[in-house]
Amino acid sequence: MLKDKKILLGISGSIAAYKSAFLARELQRRGAEVKVVMTPSATEFITPLTLATLTNHRVYSDFTEDKDTGEWTNHVELGLWADIFLIAPATAQTLSAMVNGAGDNFLLAVHLSSRCPVMVAPAMDLDMFTHPATQKNLKTLQDRGVDVIEPESGSLASGLDGKGRMAEPENIANHLERWFNARAPLHGKRVLITAGPTHEPIDAVRFLGNRSSGKMGFALAEALIKAGAHVQLISGPVQLSHPKGVDELIQVETAQEMYEAAISRIEKVDIAIATAAVADARPANASQKKLHKHELPEAIQLEQTPDILLSWGERKSPHQIIVGFALETDDGLESAKKKLSRKNADIIVLNSTLDPGAGFGTDTNKVTIFEKGGKTHNFDLKSKSEVAQDIVNLLLNKVKP
Ligand SMILES: Cc1cc2nc3c(=O)[nH]c(=O)nc-3n(C[C@H](O)[C@H](O)[C@H](O)COP(=O)(O)O)c2cc1C
């Protein structure tokens, strides 16, 4: 959940500042980009060099870049850059200065000018933490919308035992994940996706299949998880690693198995997306054992498989959004529009093999999206993750809160 999040990490002068190095690493490990601002006091506890090396960004602790030339650091820009300003550790002094709106060090100036939300992880001795002044400062900051990550209890650097230790880096990172998740645009929405091809047995070892790679469905799963959705992914046989963060990955082989998995889950979801290239037909008389060469039939009799998108459409309840994909070998516009109404879908995403770089197996796709009600959106050739993002953006306009 911290993927691509921009976190401005403020460090003030507590002995817990050494933990900020681990925190910066943990945030990056979870996908965040981290920049660091330090109070002058904090630079006595941990060097800017350590944090600059870990984060791959210069560290900011002074108003001026070069005292001789008068070149200065733009504290306003940092506040605009960040998705969140996390001050960890936050000393009693820094908390008090924040309450008073002080701006006499660089970190405090960033605090005053930042437009992003602010979060603090206090760290101090037991008596400093329980002091009425500190408690009042924390309450004032909370009333202003600052999120406070409660310190933890245990032995303190002073030798005392009690509440005041900065929360462990992993717990701070978990808190941030929960914070972002609760504010994600599709938070709490449940999404069901089908992806990949299906394999329809001819005998115990042979099958009828297609060239679908599953990449589009997996890219959509990732984009939807990033937007805060709970994703169940039903996948045919693919050579892709499991997308991180799916609630449930259901691996199936045949159209019938995919149909059963898709129908049994449709009722509980808000959005259902059919990207899978499900076989339209299967061998009617598949053999349980491997057929020898001389036993192979001259012709394979086919029977139709159940239609997942159609069945979803028949069961659709008013709050649900159903998205289908159509792959055509001509321009496909008319058949995509017909599919939209025939299958009672809300969106049809059309890709055509006529477009170079679009369709099965590729890392890119070029799509036209038809919405129920007549709106059409044409997109350029893009990576499948960018196409997934375009689809998620459309869904954001359609989902009901
Ligand atoms: C070894 C040492 C450890 C300290 N640890 C803390 C601490 O954990 N929390 C705190 O609020 N102050 C602590 N202080 C006091 C702060 O460093 C001092 O209040 C300083 O002015 C804070 O400045 P700043 O908030 O601008 O970084 C410590 C001081 C020393 C010398």
The ligand as an SDF file (V2000), in Angstrom:
LIG
                    3D

 31 33  0  0  0  0  0  0  0  0999 V2000
   21.0620   12.1110   24.7190 C   0  0  0  0  0  0  0  0  0  0  0  0
   19.8230   12.9200   24.5880 C   0  0  0  0  0  0  0  0  0  0  0  0
   18.6560   12.2740   24.2830 C   0  0  0  0  0  0  0  0  0  0  0  0
   17.4760   13.0010   24.1350 C   0  0  0  0  0  0  0  0  0  0  0  0
   16.3230   12.3290   23.8320 N   0  0  0  0  0  0  0  0  0  0  0  0
   15.1620   13.0280   23.7510 C   0  0  0  0  0  0  0  0  0  0  0  0
   13.9580   12.3640   23.4700 C   0  0  0  0  0  0  0  0  0  0  0  0
   13.9090   11.1310   23.2640 O   0  0  0  0  0  0  0  0  0  0  0  0
   12.8420   13.0760   23.3660 N   0  0  0  0  0  0  0  0  0  0  0  0
   12.8250   14.4290   23.5630 C   0  0  0  0  0  0  0  0  0  0  0  0
   11.7490   15.0240   23.4900 O   0  0  0  0  0  0  0  0  0  0  0  0
   13.9590   15.1000   23.8210 N   0  0  0  0  0  0  0  0  0  0  0  0
   15.1270   14.4360   23.9140 C   0  0  0  0  0  0  0  0  0  0  0  0
   16.2950   15.1120   24.1730 N   0  0  0  0  0  0  0  0  0  0  0  0
   16.2380   16.5820   24.2990 C   0  0  0  0  0  0  0  0  0  0  0  0
   16.2070   17.2060   22.9160 C   0  0  0  0  0  0  0  0  0  0  0  0
   17.3450   16.8060   22.1830 O   0  0  0  0  0  0  0  0  0  0  0  0
   16.1620   18.7430   23.0290 C   0  0  0  0  0  0  0  0  0  0  0  0
   14.9040   19.1030   23.6220 O   0  0  0  0  0  0  0  0  0  0  0  0
   16.3110   19.4110   21.7140 C   0  0  0  0  0  0  0  0  0  0  0  0
   16.2310   20.8100   21.9080 O   0  0  0  0  0  0  0  0  0  0  0  0
   15.2500   18.9850   20.7300 C   0  0  0  0  0  0  0  0  0  0  0  0
   15.3230   19.7880   19.5770 O   0  0  0  0  0  0  0  0  0  0  0  0
   14.4620   19.5290   18.2990 P   0  0  0  0  0  0  0  0  0  0  0  0
   13.1120   19.1490   18.7370 O   0  0  0  0  0  0  0  0  0  0  0  0
   14.4930   20.8160   17.5610 O   0  0  0  0  0  0  0  0  0  0  0  0
   15.1530   18.4440   17.5250 O   0  0  0  0  0  0  0  0  0  0  0  0
   17.4810   14.4000   24.3070 C   0  0  0  0  0  0  0  0  0  0  0  0
   18.6950   15.0490   24.5950 C   0  0  0  0  0  0  0  0  0  0  0  0
   19.8470   14.3110   24.7270 C   0  0  0  0  0  0  0  0  0  0  0  0
   21.1270   15.0360   25.0270 C   0  0  0  0  0  0  0  0  0  0  0  0
  1  2  1  0
  2  3  1  0
  2 30  2  0
  3  4  2  0
  4  5  1  0
  4 28  1  0
  5  6  2  0
  6  7  1  0
  6 13  1  0
  7  8  2  0
  7  9  1  0
  9 10  1  0
 10 11  2  0
 10 12  1  0
 12 13  2  0
 13 14  1  0
 14 15  1  0
 14 28  1  0
 15 16  1  0
 16 17  1  0
 16 18  1  0
 18 19  1  0
 18 20  1  0
 20 21  1  0
 20 22  1  0
 22 23  1  0
 23 24  1  0
 24 25  2  0
 24 26  1  0
 24 27  1  0
 28 29  2  0
 29 30  1  0
 30 31  1  0
M  END
$$$$
